[in-house]
């Protein structure tokens, strides 16, 4: 049991460091996009007073993509989660939507700083191991009866949940 706890702790710390490093690397490109929003050219091109049909935006065109058939869109969303996570159009659309919903239109809001602060706050919750999680891990070890292979099949449940959540977020 002490070997299991040690290995679990080492992998947990390694996983946490890798996730934090990858997220900071990804957010570097977002910083460039945020500085671009301060230019007059961007502000003129994205003036909220200008009328634009929602279905004509590149954000909607990208996410509707290949088909309007629900089954095909779900399959496309499943595979899209493995490639480009957040594109420039996605970031700028999310930024504009957040500012429109929560702030005035002429606000000089640093959305990148807000996202970074939110990520750091959420990181503790997402990566943390709670007492109930430890109890479930210990009970799973004690209830592994010879021949059932509980540890083998139960290890795929988080993977399936992760893939389903990723697909839903892409949709």
C-alpha positions as CSV (number, residue, x, y, z in Angstrom):
1,X,0.0,0.0,0.0
2,X,2.8,2.4,0.8
3,X,4.4,1.7,-2.7
4,X,1.0,2.5,-4.3
5,X,0.6,5.8,-2.4
6,X,4.2,6.8,-3.3
7,X,3.7,6.0,-7.0
8,X,0.4,7.8,-7.0
9,X,1.9,10.8,-5.4
10,X,4.8,10.9,-7.9
11,X,2.5,10.6,-10.9
12,X,0.2,13.2,-9.5
13,X,2.9,15.7,-9.0
14,X,4.4,15.0,-12.5
15,X,1.0,15.3,-14.1
16,X,0.3,18.6,-12.3
17,X,3.6,20.0,-13.5
18,X,3.1,18.9,-17.1
19,X,-0.4,20.3,-17.2
20,X,0.7,23.6,-15.7
21,X,3.6,23.9,-18.2
22,X,1.4,23.1,-21.2
23,X,-1.3,25.5,-20.2
24,X,1.2,28.3,-19.7
25,X,2.8,27.5,-23.1
26,X,-0.6,27.7,-24.8
27,X,-1.5,30.9,-23.0
28,X,1.6,32.6,-24.4
29,X,-0.1,32.7,-27.8
30,X,-3.2,34.1,-26.2
31,X,-1.2,37.0,-24.8
32,X,-0.3,38.0,-28.4
33,X,-3.9,38.0,-29.3
34,X,-4.8,40.1,-26.3
35,X,-2.3,42.8,-27.2
36,X,-3.7,42.8,-30.7
37,X,-7.1,43.8,-29.4
38,X,-5.7,47.1,-28.2
39,X,-5.0,48.3,-31.7
40,X,-7.3,50.7,-33.5
41,X,-7.5,48.4,-36.5
42,X,-9.0,45.6,-34.3
43,X,-11.4,48.0,-32.5
44,X,-12.7,49.4,-35.8
45,X,-13.1,45.9,-37.4
46,X,-15.0,44.6,-34.3
47,X,-17.1,47.6,-33.5
48,X,-20.3,46.3,-31.7
49,X,-22.3,49.0,-33.4
50,X,-21.8,47.3,-36.8
51,X,-24.5,44.8,-37.7
52,X,-23.5,41.3,-38.5
53,X,-25.4,38.1,-39.0
54,X,-24.4,35.4,-36.5
55,X,-24.3,32.7,-39.1
56,X,-21.8,34.7,-41.2
57,X,-19.1,34.9,-38.6
58,X,-16.0,32.7,-38.9
59,X,-16.6,31.3,-35.4
60,X,-20.0,29.9,-36.3
61,X,-18.8,28.6,-39.7
62,X,-15.9,26.8,-38.0
63,X,-18.0,25.1,-35.4
64,X,-20.9,24.1,-37.7
65,X,-18.2,22.8,-40.1
66,X,-18.9,19.9,-42.3
67,X,-22.5,19.1,-41.6
68,X,-25.6,20.1,-39.9
69,X,-26.4,16.5,-39.2
70,X,-26.1,16.0,-35.4
71,X,-24.4,12.6,-35.5
72,X,-21.7,13.8,-37.9
73,X,-21.1,17.0,-35.9
74,X,-20.5,14.9,-32.7
75,X,-18.0,12.7,-34.5
76,X,-16.2,15.8,-35.9
77,X,-16.2,17.4,-32.4
78,X,-14.7,14.2,-30.9
79,X,-11.7,14.2,-33.3
80,X,-11.4,18.0,-33.2
81,X,-10.5,18.0,-29.5
82,X,-7.2,16.3,-30.3
83,X,-5.9,19.0,-32.6
84,X,-6.5,22.7,-32.4
85,X,-7.9,23.5,-29.0
86,X,-8.4,27.3,-29.0
87,X,-8.0,29.2,-32.2
88,X,-7.6,32.9,-32.5
89,X,-11.2,33.3,-33.7
90,X,-12.4,31.3,-30.7
91,X,-10.4,33.4,-28.2
92,X,-11.5,36.7,-29.7
93,X,-15.2,35.5,-29.8
94,X,-15.1,34.4,-26.2
95,X,-13.4,37.6,-25.2
96,X,-16.0,39.7,-26.9
97,X,-18.9,37.7,-25.5
98,X,-17.5,38.0,-22.0
99,X,-17.0,41.7,-22.3
100,X,-20.5,42.2,-23.8
101,X,-22.1,40.2,-21.0
102,X,-20.2,41.6,-18.0
103,X,-18.6,44.9,-18.9
104,X,-19.3,48.1,-20.9
105,X,-18.3,48.0,-24.6
106,X,-15.6,50.7,-24.3
107,X,-13.9,48.9,-21.4
108,X,-10.1,48.3,-21.5
109,X,-10.4,44.9,-19.9
110,X,-7.4,42.5,-20.0
111,X,-9.2,39.2,-20.7
112,X,-5.9,37.3,-20.8
113,X,-5.1,38.3,-17.2
114,X,-8.5,37.3,-16.1
115,X,-8.2,33.8,-17.8
116,X,-4.8,33.3,-16.3
117,X,-6.0,34.2,-12.8
118,X,-9.0,31.9,-13.2
119,X,-6.8,29.0,-14.4
120,X,-4.6,29.3,-11.4
121,X,-7.6,29.4,-9.0
122,X,-9.3,26.4,-10.8
123,X,-6.0,24.4,-10.9
124,X,-6.1,23.7,-7.2
125,X,-9.6,22.3,-7.4
126,X,-9.1,20.3,-10.6
127,X,-5.8,18.6,-9.6
128,X,-6.3,18.3,-5.9
129,X,-6.9,14.9,-4.3
130,X,-9.8,15.0,-1.8
131,X,-10.4,12.6,1.1
132,X,-13.3,10.8,-0.7
133,X,-11.0,10.2,-3.7
134,X,-8.4,8.6,-1.5
135,X,-11.0,6.4,0.2
136,X,-12.3,5.2,-3.1
137,X,-8.8,4.3,-4.2
138,X,-8.1,2.3,-1.1
139,X,-11.4,0.5,-1.2
140,X,-10.8,-0.4,-4.9
141,X,-7.5,-1.9,-3.9
142,X,-9.1,-3.9,-1.1
143,X,-12.0,-5.2,-3.3
144,X,-9.9,-6.4,-6.2
145,X,-10.8,-10.1,-6.2
146,X,-8.6,-12.5,-8.1
147,X,-9.8,-12.9,-11.7
148,X,-12.2,-9.9,-11.9
149,X,-9.5,-7.4,-12.9
150,X,-11.1,-4.5,-11.2
151,X,-8.0,-2.3,-11.5
152,X,-7.8,-2.9,-15.2
153,X,-11.3,-2.0,-16.3
154,X,-11.9,0.7,-13.7
155,X,-8.8,2.6,-15.0
156,X,-10.7,3.2,-18.3
157,X,-13.6,5.1,-16.7
158,X,-11.7,8.4,-16.2
159,X,-10.5,8.2,-19.8
160,X,-14.0,7.7,-21.2
161,X,-15.3,10.6,-19.0
162,X,-12.5,12.8,-20.2
163,X,-13.2,12.1,-23.9
164,X,-16.9,12.7,-23.4
165,X,-16.4,16.0,-21.7
166,X,-13.9,17.1,-24.3
167,X,-16.4,16.3,-27.1
168,X,-19.2,18.1,-25.3
169,X,-17.0,21.2,-24.9
170,X,-16.1,21.1,-28.6
171,X,-19.8,21.0,-29.5
